[in-house]
Amino acid sequence: MGERHVERRGGYEYPFNLQRFRFHYTINNHSPDVQLQSPHPPYGSPSFLFASCVFRQEADRLSKRNYDQKTLIIVSHHEFPSFFLRIVRDITARDVISNPDALMAACGQIAQWQPPSMGKQTLPFLGSLLELHIAPHQSLPLQGLQILPAISEKLTTSPIYAYQPVASWEKIIRYLPSLWDLYKAFEKMLLSESVIVLAKNPQVCSEIISALVDLIRPIPYAGECRPYAIMQSEFFASNLEHGPNRSFVVGITNPFLLKRLMAQLDGAKPPYILYLREGRTPTPLKVDKDDHQKRSNDELPGSPVPLQHFKSYIKPDYSFLSSLELMMTNNDPSLSPTIRRHFTYIAAQFLAPFNRYFATLMSSVVTSPGGNLNYHNFSEADFMKNLAHHGSSVPFKGNSALARHRSRDTLYLAFCRSASFYSWLEMKLSLEKEASAGLLGS
């Protein structure tokens, strides 16, 4: 009773029945008196705090709860999850979370770092140099995909991009119900509609949500993003406060929290629920309705959550999905870049009609009297006429040209009336203003 079984790996002893998770989550900032300011961009969030966590749980029969649990968390007003998860990983590299010497050394070095700034920074940390890249906007696409050459022979780690996804698709795609869900999730995120990710552990939740947010870039997700929500999260209380019509993407591991959230959303447009698999078998191309219903009932016994019926408009590329199946079979490391490039290309195709339309508006007046870039008032009707005349390169569903045009118009109208459009336009204006002022560098 209480015996601690261990196994040896790399010269170190690890508990035999150890569970370790690294994940990130978001909490509201309830400390307005704490001054969290940066002298230059990126300034960080005044409303939210972003936590990056390593959690360890080990069976221990001598403990009152039969488990020994330890957690190390880094909290910042900067949303750099890939970077901070790397920090907590390095601190706990020898599987010791509460080593005071490692914590003191890490805190001492972090205290010497300069405030984050856009561009590239080289940061000494625990005997190595970390190269951190911070883009002008977190929704710029394909961050972390291009590996730049090392800036110094002393650089011992790969570059880290502040806004890159926290995990690659090679690691997480096996949890998806089907490859078809990539397109479903893309459309839901594109319109900033509500998405709930139900997984077995918080690490998978946060990794999937990070990848979904990246999937639609350069379009920012305009809803509230909660990579993982715990039982005590204020997210559920704030949902009641702000009403059922707000949009969000949230990760949940407790089925009862899903029931609670669905009850709060009664009467609102139902969210898209992504029931993640355990990841033990290859991800199928499609999942049949009976299997989907069985999976939701297994996760939520007696749940009132019905089988989801969502109409989608973008036509999936079957040759692309088939190539993903082959890549998974062969453990091809190019799987993640392939997925990211494919959906970034679709997002660029989707935005092309807007860029073309705004270019025609900008031809007469380029700047306002104050010197700022100025787009005329956007007219949905004029844009739709422009779209009907010039078309879109995005492949839409439909057995005839008329049906495809209807799918196209429906999706574009939904986007124009969503928060996504204004979020993207705000980013576009901001970056163009900074570029015209020479603030983005060469």
Secondary structure, DSSP 8 states (H G I E B T S, - for coil): -----EEEETTEEEETTEEEEEEEEEEE---TTS----SSS----SSEEEEEEEEEEEE-TTSTTSEEEEEEEEEESS--HHHHHHHHHHHTTTS-S--HHHHHHHHHHHHTS----SEEEEEEETTEEEEEEE-SSTT-TTTTTS----SSTT--S--EETTS-SS-HHHHGGGSS-TTHHHHHHHHHHTT--EEEE-SSHHHHHHHHHHHHHHTTTS---SEEES---TT-HHHHHHHHH-TT--EEEEE--HHHHHHHHHHTTTS---EEEE---SSS---S---HHHHHHHHHHHSTT-----------B---HHHHHHHHHHHHTT-TTHHHHHHHHHHHHHHHHHHHHHHHHHHHHTT--B-TTS-B------HHHHHHHHHHH--SS-B--SSHHHHHHHHHHHHHHHHTSHHHHHHHHHHHHHHHHHHTT-S--
